[in-house]
Amino acid sequence: MITLGIIGVVAALTIPTLLANQRKKTVEVSLAKFYSTMNQAIKLAENDYGEMTYWAPDYNSENFGEWWEEYLSKYVKNIYKKEAHDKYYDVAFNDGSGFRAYLPEDSAGRAWIFFCPRFDRCLDDTNGWEKYNGIDAFLFAICPNGKMAASGYCTTQASSRDVLIRGCANSTPKNRHACTMLIQYDGWKISKDYPQRI
């Protein structure tokens, strides 16, 4: 009985850690894969349509769904479903991940993509913008220069890791634009000092 009790205590202490590590690993792999997939799709589209500068999304003339269907959809595989809403466009992948995307009013030729390793988290509107938080959803941008940015802005790199840590630690979830870039900065790894609990 004592041996079984010890095994039970050890299991109770280690199982939550193992599950948390598995969740982190799933998020890391999903983010890196999505980033690579989208960059590859953009390059393939540029082979057909020329530099993206000439066909970047424009808030005044189209919505993200129309733009996605015209330029990128055929280059992205394993899509389970696509659905247009008033402002957003949802894409779900066969592996359970997916994204919700739209063109911000100040788009300047960029689109915002909120990628969710678990797509059902993108669809939960209970907390509105609170879900785009560097925990369940991670912000990317498709930029007019033909690149994917691991943040809401078309910047290649923040000035320092400390700046990224502070941005990701923002107390307002919708302002945590730096979380995705921090994970990218760390080699698509969620480091021990990552400010959000995944």
Secondary structure as GFF3:
##gff-version 3
##sequence-region A 1 198
A	DSSP	alpha_helix	2	49	.	.	.	ID=ss1
A	DSSP	three_ten_helix	52	54	.	.	.	ID=ss2
A	DSSP	alpha_helix	64	71	.	.	.	ID=ss3
A	DSSP	three_ten_helix	73	75	.	.	.	ID=ss4
A	DSSP	beta_strand	79	84	.	.	.	ID=ss5
A	DSSP	beta_strand	89	93	.	.	.	ID=ss6
A	DSSP	beta_strand	98	102	.	.	.	ID=ss7
A	DSSP	beta_strand	111	116	.	.	.	ID=ss8
A	DSSP	alpha_helix	119	123	.	.	.	ID=ss9
A	DSSP	three_ten_helix	128	131	.	.	.	ID=ss10
A	DSSP	beta_strand	138	142	.	.	.	ID=ss11
A	DSSP	beta_strand	148	149	.	.	.	ID=ss12
A	DSSP	alpha_helix	161	168	.	.	.	ID=ss13
A	DSSP	three_ten_helix	173	175	.	.	.	ID=ss14
A	DSSP	alpha_helix	178	185	.	.	.	ID=ss15
###
